[in-house]
C-alpha cells in the first residue's frame, strides 16, 4: 500500500468515526480508550510523536516494534453494541436507529439516551422526543405496552446484561 493510500484510508476511518453516536466507554467493567495509529516501515523519523494522557499531559509514544514508526495517532470511537431483543443479536446504534426509529445498567441507559438526544439536536431532527422519566406509573405503563408487543417481563425488569470477566457468563441472556 502506498503512503498516500494509507493516509487516505486513515483519514476516511476518522471521518466515518465522527458519526459514531454511542461509543464504548467500558469493557468488562473497566474504562477503555481506543486510538487509531498510522504506521510506516522504519525510516528516518525526524520528530517524535506525542499523545495526550487523561490529564492533558503530552506523553512521548514508544513503539515496541523495531520495523515500524508511528506517523499519526488519533482518538478512535469504537461503537458500543446493544442487544436487539427481537433478533437476539448485538447491533450498533446506527443499525438500531435505521431499523427501529427511521419512521417510527442505568448509567449506560442514561448515557445512551443523552447521546441520542445530542445527536438528534445536532441534526436538527424534531421527529423524536426522548424523555428520561423513572416514575412508577410511567415504568408500569411502558412495561405493559412492551409486554403486549411480546417482550418477556423478566427481560424488561433486568438491570444488567453484561458481567465482569470473573463471572462464568459474560452475557446472561
N, C-alpha and C positions, 0 to 999 in steps of 0.2 A: 504494500500500500504506500502511495506517495505521501509526502509530508502534507501537501495541500489537501488531499482526500481525507487524511486522518484529521486534520484541523477542521475541515468542513463537517465531518461526521461528529466530532466532539461538540462543535457549535450547535449542530442540529439536535443532538441529545439534550443539551442545556436549554435550547429554545422549547422543545417539547416538554421538558421538565417543568417549565413555568406554569403549564396547565394542570399540574397535579393539585387537586383540591384538598385531599385528606392524606397527608404523608405520615409515614411511620415514625413515631417518636420513641416507642419502646419495643423491645423484642425479648421474649422470655422473662419479662419483669424488670429488665434493665434498660436504662436510657441508651439510645443509639444515635449516631450522627453518620450520615453517608457522604462520601466525597467521590468525585469522578476525576481521574487523572489522565492526562495525555502524556504518553511516553515516547521516547526516541531511542534508537540504538546509541550506545555510548559514543560520545564525541567530545568536542571541546565545549563544555558548558561554561559560559562566561560568567554568569551570575548565579548565586544560589537561589533556590526557590523557598519562599516563606508562606506560611498559612497562619491564620489567627486561631488561638485556642478559645475556650468558652469564656475567658475573662478579657478577650480582646488583645492579648499579647501576641506579638509576632514570634513564631516558632520556626526555626530552620528545619526544612524537611530532609531527612536522611533516608535514602532508599537502600534496602538490603541487597538488591540485585546488582551485580557488577556490570551486567551487559546493557542496562538501560539508565537513562536520566529522566527525571520528571521535568516536563516543559511547562505544563499548566496544571493547576488543581483547583476545583470548584466544588462548592456545596452541591449535593445531589439530593433530591427529594424522592425517596422510594415510596411508591403508592402503598397505602395501607389497604389490606384486603378485608372485606366484611363478608359475613356468612349470609348467603342467599337461601332463605328457608325453603323456598319453592323448589330450587334445583339441587339443594344440599351441597352446593359448591361455594368456594370463596370467589368473590368478584371485587374489582376495584370500584371506586365511587363513580368514575365516569361511566362505567357499564351500568351501574345502579341507576344513575340519572337518566341515561338514554333508554333503559329498559322499563323503568317504573315511573319516572317523573316527566318524560318528554311531553306527554299530554296529560296526562293525569297526575360492661364496667361503667359506672355512672360518669366518671371523668371523661372517658373516651367518647361516650354518647354525647355529652355536653360539648366537647371539643368538635365532634362531628357536626352537630347542629350549628355551632358557631362558624365552622369552616364553610358549611353550605350557605349560611346567611351572608357571610362576607363575599362569597363567590357570586351569589345572586345580586347583591347590591352593586358589586363591581361591574357586572354585566348589564346593570340597569333592568333586570327582569322583575316584572311586577305580577307574574302569573302564579306565584307560590308564596305561601306565608308559613314561617317557622315560629312555633310557639313553644316555649320551654315552660311547661306547667306541670307541677308534680302534686297537684291536689288530688285527694282521694277520689272524688266524683269524676274528675277528668280521666284518671287512670282506669277506673272501673268501666266508664263508657268506652274508652279505647280498647281495653281488653275484650269486652263483649263484642264490639264491632269486629275485631280481628279473629275471635273465635268463630263468629258467624262466617267468616271468609275461609275457615279451615285451619287456622293456626292452633297448635296444641297449647293448652293452658299452662302446662309445666314449662314449656319453652318460653312462653311470654313472661313468666314470673322469675326466670333465671336472671341473676345479676351479672354473672361472668361466663364467658365462653372459652377463655384460654387460661392455662395454668402454668406455673413456673416449671423449669426443667426438672426439678426434683420430683415432680408428680409423675405418676405412672402413665397418665394420658395428657398429651399436650392439648388436645381438643376434645372436649366432652360434649358430644352432640348426640 
